[in-house]
């Protein structure tokens, strides 16, 4: 974790410091080596939060987009006493969880149930094969409008572990090692909405700046939240999307229609 409590203040890890975990109040020590980013850790590498994962530079870079007071916020279920540390909880109540490592379906469901008003932001470069598959497939997604796409084979093009999530899942596919250097990847994230049109998934390309700005400002136009809240608008969009899909299927069927067989002229007897 990035912050520990020293003399009542949230303090970042620095060599030889000892602080207290804001979650359990037990001592934590500063880990300030050269192989990993500086962080606080419980003794014997234990953690008071079962959902804890080792923080990477990717986590830290994303967190740095938000005010310090929104980072690593302890949330508690008043009924059960269960508590967890949210990566980001904005001043408007939206939880953003950054996920790099593998997560089981059971833990994903538990987190979604606990945080409720949340979105996932997932490192899409963790598995090289899935990363390259997305980069190869994205140019073939069916574009409905600027930034909105239908993904015909989501189980092929997107990380399958996230396809059943009932909340928006945002994928970050940026990687200096990709070799593609595409502005579509380096300047945007891709939001998978929890709806299906037939077997196709709805994917929205969102600029990173717009996502961060809207999350900070709590803008009512933030598509990730308004999409889920405005049901009437969703129905209208869905009807339009179905119409577009039908046109797409009709064009595909026409293009694949077999040409009539040709026959040679009969020769003379």
Number of C-alpha atoms within 10 A of each C-alpha: 22 19 21 26 18 15 8 10 10 17 16 17 23 14 12 9 16 18 25 22 22 20 18 11 12 12 16 24 20 22 19 16 10 7 6 12 15 20 22 26 24 18 11 6 8 11 16 16 13 11 14 14 14 11 18 14 11 13 18 15 10 14 20 10 12 17 12 14 12 17 21 19 18 14 16 14 11 8 6 7 8 11 17 20 21 21 22 24 24 19 14 11 14 18 23 21 22 22 19 19 13 10 13 9 12 8 12 16 13 13 15 18 11 16 20 12 14 23 21 21 21 23 20 23 19 14 13 10 10 18 21 16 14 18 16 11 14 15 10 11 16 18 15 15 10 8 12 18 22 22 24 17 13 20 15 13 19 21 18 11 13 21 18 11 17 13 21 22 22 25 23 21 24 21 15 9 8 15 7 13 12 12 9 17 19 16 15 21 23 24 23 25 20 17 19 13 15 9 13 17 20 22 24 21 19 19 17 15 13 12 15 15 15 16 23 17 12 16 13 11 10 16 15 23 19 14 16 15 11 10 11 10 13 14 11 10 13 16 13 13 19 13 12 17 18 12 12 14 12 12 12 11 11 10 10 9 9 8 7 6 5 6 6 5 6 6 5 4 3
